[in-house]
Amino acid sequence: MSDLFDLTGKVALVVGGAGGIGRAQALGLADAGADVAVASRNLEHLEKVAEEIKAKGRKSLAVSVDVVDEKSVKAMADSVLKAFPRIDILVNAAGLAVRKPADAFPIDEWQQVMDINTRGTFLTCQVVGGLMVKQGSGRIINVSSVRGRYGLPGGYAAYCASKGAVDTLTRTLACEWAKHNVLVNAVAPTVVETALTRDALADPAFANQMKSRIPLGKWAMPEDIVGATVFFAVEASSFITGQILYIDGGVTTW
């Protein structure tokens, strides 16, 4: 059984590794035995995460990347491959949420959310997934949201649309790359307490609205996303692809 959940000798790349969810995922993959490269725009924060990974006895690398820029994404992959022999696992955790009424949502801000959440996910999948296709194996874990499936009356016209696109992209890539043994899945949390959501959750009305829809009566913490991420990366999930796993405290049950 331990072999099914062991990542010793594997190399993971966590894009968005400086954020709340991404950092937890990176550390969780390291705990499971993987060497972990982390990437985002904030190199200073990344270096701290890389040091945490090294403290666990794993190799790590911090790489700056702008996920909406194709050249930057390719340069990121090149940097990782200079430090490691291959990339076995890709986690796409970079994300942005802007909360404004749909009828007054500035289109440039709407596009910014779509660019980071959807274009960024596709570009990293395209570049790193292409490497996995050539090597004949790989695991991709996208970070989606329950909002990819369910709407929300809270000003998330951009965020919900972007995560719906991530869900469909996940299924499509799973179909296209299954023949290359590249498995593509997504984890889809309910609201997670991070720096990205802290301002919204500081609004008592919004916080109560969100919590009232979660049967477990609380929102998620970044550590709640780790187990599912590791599962999709290890041998235990070797016959699973194209799935969206809801980590939602029961939100999608009603």
C-alpha positions as CSV (number, residue, x, y, z in Angstrom):
1,M,0.0,0.0,0.0
2,S,2.8,2.4,0.8
3,D,4.1,2.1,-2.8
4,L,0.8,3.4,-4.1
5,F,1.3,6.7,-2.3
6,D,5.0,7.2,-2.6
7,L,6.5,9.9,-4.9
8,T,10.1,9.2,-4.1
9,G,12.2,10.0,-7.2
10,K,9.5,12.1,-8.9
11,V,9.8,15.7,-9.8
12,A,6.9,18.1,-9.4
13,L,6.3,21.6,-10.6
14,V,3.8,23.7,-8.7
15,V,2.8,26.9,-10.6
16,G,1.4,29.4,-8.1
17,G,3.5,27.8,-5.5
18,A,3.8,31.0,-3.4
19,G,0.1,31.2,-2.8
20,G,-1.9,29.6,0.0
21,I,-3.2,26.6,-1.8
22,G,-0.1,26.2,-4.0
23,R,2.3,26.4,-1.1
24,A,0.4,23.7,0.8
25,Q,0.3,21.5,-2.3
26,A,4.1,21.9,-2.9
27,L,4.9,21.0,0.7
28,G,2.5,18.1,0.6
29,L,4.1,16.7,-2.6
30,A,7.5,17.0,-0.8
31,D,6.2,15.1,2.2
32,A,5.1,12.3,-0.2
33,G,8.7,12.1,-1.5
34,A,8.9,14.3,-4.5
35,D,11.4,17.0,-5.4
36,V,9.4,20.1,-6.0
37,A,10.0,23.2,-8.2
38,V,7.8,26.2,-7.4
39,A,6.9,29.0,-9.8
40,S,5.0,32.3,-9.6
41,R,5.6,36.0,-10.2
42,N,6.8,36.6,-6.6
43,L,10.3,35.2,-6.4
44,E,10.9,36.4,-2.9
45,H,7.9,34.5,-1.5
46,L,8.9,31.5,-3.7
47,E,12.4,31.3,-2.2
48,K,10.9,30.9,1.2
49,V,8.7,28.0,0.0
50,A,11.7,26.4,-1.7
51,E,13.6,26.6,1.6
52,E,10.8,24.9,3.4
53,I,10.9,22.1,0.9
54,K,14.6,21.7,1.2
55,A,14.2,21.5,5.0
56,K,12.2,18.3,4.4
57,G,15.2,16.8,2.7
58,R,13.9,17.3,-0.9
59,K,15.5,19.2,-3.8
60,S,13.7,22.4,-4.8
61,L,13.9,25.4,-7.2
62,A,12.2,28.7,-7.2
63,V,11.4,30.1,-10.7
64,S,9.8,33.3,-11.7
65,V,7.0,33.1,-14.3
66,D,4.2,35.1,-15.8
67,V,1.6,32.4,-16.7
68,V,-0.1,34.6,-19.3
69,D,3.2,35.0,-21.3
70,E,4.1,32.1,-23.5
71,K,7.8,32.9,-23.6
72,S,7.9,33.2,-19.8
73,V,6.2,29.8,-19.4
74,K,8.7,28.1,-21.8
75,A,11.6,29.7,-20.0
76,M,10.2,28.4,-16.7
77,A,10.1,24.8,-18.1
78,D,13.6,25.2,-19.4
79,S,14.9,26.4,-16.0
80,V,13.3,23.4,-14.3
81,L,14.7,20.9,-16.8
82,K,18.2,22.4,-16.2
83,A,17.9,21.6,-12.5
84,F,16.0,18.3,-12.8
85,P,16.0,15.4,-15.3
86,R,12.3,15.6,-16.1
87,I,8.9,16.9,-14.8
88,D,6.6,14.1,-13.7
89,I,3.9,16.2,-12.0
90,L,2.4,19.6,-12.9
91,V,0.1,21.5,-10.5
92,N,-1.6,24.6,-11.8
93,A,-2.5,26.6,-8.7
94,A,-2.0,30.2,-10.0
95,G,-5.3,32.1,-9.8
96,L,-7.1,35.4,-9.5
97,A,-10.5,36.4,-8.3
98,V,-12.1,39.8,-8.8
99,R,-15.5,40.3,-7.2
100,K,-17.8,42.9,-8.9
101,P,-21.5,42.9,-10.1
102,A,-21.8,41.4,-13.6
103,D,-23.7,44.4,-15.0
104,A,-20.8,46.7,-14.0
105,F,-17.8,44.4,-14.4
106,P,-15.0,46.2,-16.2
107,I,-14.2,44.1,-19.2
108,D,-10.4,44.5,-18.8
109,E,-10.7,43.1,-15.3
110,W,-12.9,40.3,-16.5
111,Q,-10.2,39.5,-19.1
112,Q,-7.5,39.6,-16.5
113,V,-9.2,36.9,-14.5
114,M,-9.7,34.8,-17.6
115,D,-6.1,35.3,-18.7
116,I,-4.6,34.2,-15.4
117,N,-7.1,31.4,-14.6
118,T,-7.7,30.0,-18.0
119,R,-5.1,31.1,-20.5
120,G,-2.4,30.6,-17.8
121,T,-3.6,27.1,-17.1
122,F,-3.7,26.2,-20.8
123,L,-0.2,27.6,-21.5
124,T,1.4,25.7,-18.6
125,C,-0.5,22.5,-19.6
126,Q,0.6,23.0,-23.3
127,V,4.3,23.6,-22.5
128,V,4.8,21.1,-19.7
129,G,2.2,18.7,-21.0
130,G,4.0,18.6,-24.3
131,L,7.2,17.5,-22.4
132,M,5.2,14.8,-20.7
133,V,3.8,13.6,-24.0
134,K,7.3,13.2,-25.3
135,Q,8.5,11.3,-22.3
136,G,5.4,9.1,-22.3
137,S,4.0,9.8,-18.9
138,G,2.9,12.6,-16.5
139,R,0.3,13.8,-14.1
140,I,-1.4,17.2,-14.4
141,I,-3.5,18.5,-11.5
142,N,-5.4,21.7,-12.2
143,V,-6.9,23.8,-9.4
144,S,-10.5,24.5,-10.3
145,S,-13.4,25.4,-8.0
146,V,-17.0,24.3,-7.2
147,R,-17.8,27.6,-9.0
148,G,-16.8,25.9,-12.2
149,R,-20.1,23.9,-11.8
150,Y,-22.3,26.2,-9.6
151,G,-23.0,29.9,-9.9
152,L,-22.8,32.3,-7.0
153,P,-24.7,35.6,-6.4
154,G,-21.6,37.4,-5.2
155,G,-20.0,39.1,-8.2
156,Y,-18.0,36.2,-9.6
157,A,-19.0,36.4,-13.3
158,A,-15.3,36.2,-14.3
159,Y,-14.1,33.7,-11.8
160,C,-16.9,31.2,-12.3
161,A,-16.6,31.4,-16.1
162,S,-12.8,30.9,-15.8
163,K,-13.1,27.8,-13.6
164,G,-15.8,26.3,-15.9
165,A,-13.3,26.7,-18.7
166,V,-10.6,24.9,-16.5
167,D,-13.0,22.0,-15.9
168,T,-13.7,21.5,-19.6
169,L,-10.0,22.0,-20.5
170,T,-9.1,19.3,-17.9
171,R,-11.5,16.8,-19.5
172,T,-10.4,17.6,-23.0
173,L,-6.7,17.3,-22.3
174,A,-7.4,14.0,-20.5
175,C,-9.0,12.7,-23.6
176,E,-6.3,13.9,-25.9
177,W,-3.3,12.8,-23.9
178,A,-4.5,9.5,-22.3
179,K,-2.8,7.6,-25.1
180,H,0.5,9.1,-23.9
181,N,-0.1,8.1,-20.3
182,V,-0.5,11.7,-19.3
183,L,-3.3,11.9,-16.8
184,V,-5.1,15.2,-16.3
185,N,-7.4,15.8,-13.3
186,A,-8.6,18.8,-11.2
187,V,-9.3,19.5,-7.6
188,A,-12.2,21.8,-7.1
189,P,-12.5,23.3,-3.6
190,T,-15.2,25.4,-2.1
191,V,-14.0,28.7,-0.6
192,V,-10.6,28.4,0.9
193,E,-9.2,30.8,3.4
194,T,-6.1,32.4,1.7
195,A,-4.8,35.8,1.0
196,L,-6.9,35.7,-2.2
197,T,-10.2,35.3,-0.2
198,R,-9.4,37.1,3.0
199,D,-10.9,40.4,2.1
200,A,-14.2,38.8,0.8
201,L,-14.4,36.6,4.0
202,A,-14.0,39.7,6.1
203,D,-17.5,40.7,4.9
204,P,-19.8,39.1,7.5
205,A,-22.7,38.8,5.2
206,F,-20.7,37.1,2.5
207,A,-18.9,34.9,5.0
208,N,-22.2,33.7,6.5
209,Q,-23.7,33.2,3.1
210,M,-20.8,31.0,2.0
211,K,-20.7,29.0,5.3
212,S,-24.5,28.4,5.3
213,R,-24.1,26.5,2.0
214,I,-21.4,24.1,3.3
215,P,-22.9,21.1,5.2
216,L,-19.7,20.7,7.3
217,G,-20.3,24.3,8.5
218,K,-16.9,25.7,7.7
219,W,-14.8,26.7,4.7
220,A,-11.6,24.9,3.7
221,M,-8.0,25.6,4.6
222,P,-5.1,25.2,2.2
223,E,-4.1,21.9,3.9
224,D,-7.5,20.4,3.0
225,I,-6.5,20.4,-0.6
226,V,-3.2,18.5,-0.1
227,G,-4.6,14.9,0.1
228,A,-6.5,15.0,-3.1
229,T,-3.5,16.6,-4.9
230,V,-1.1,13.9,-3.7
231,F,-3.7,11.2,-4.7
232,F,-3.8,12.4,-8.3
233,A,0.0,12.4,-8.4
234,V,0.6,8.9,-7.1
235,E,0.3,5.4,-8.5
236,A,-3.0,4.9,-6.6
237,S,-4.8,7.0,-9.2
238,S,-3.2,5.5,-12.3
239,F,-6.6,4.6,-13.9
240,I,-8.2,8.0,-13.2
241,T,-8.2,10.8,-15.7
242,G,-10.5,13.7,-16.7
243,Q,-12.1,13.9,-13.2
244,I,-13.0,17.0,-11.2
245,L,-12.8,16.1,-7.5
246,Y,-14.9,18.4,-5.3
247,I,-13.2,19.3,-2.0
248,D,-16.2,21.2,-0.7
249,G,-17.5,20.0,2.7
250,G,-20.6,18.8,0.9
251,V,-21.5,22.0,-1.1
252,T,-22.2,20.0,-4.3
253,T,-24.6,17.7,-2.6
254,W,-27.4,20.3,-2.8
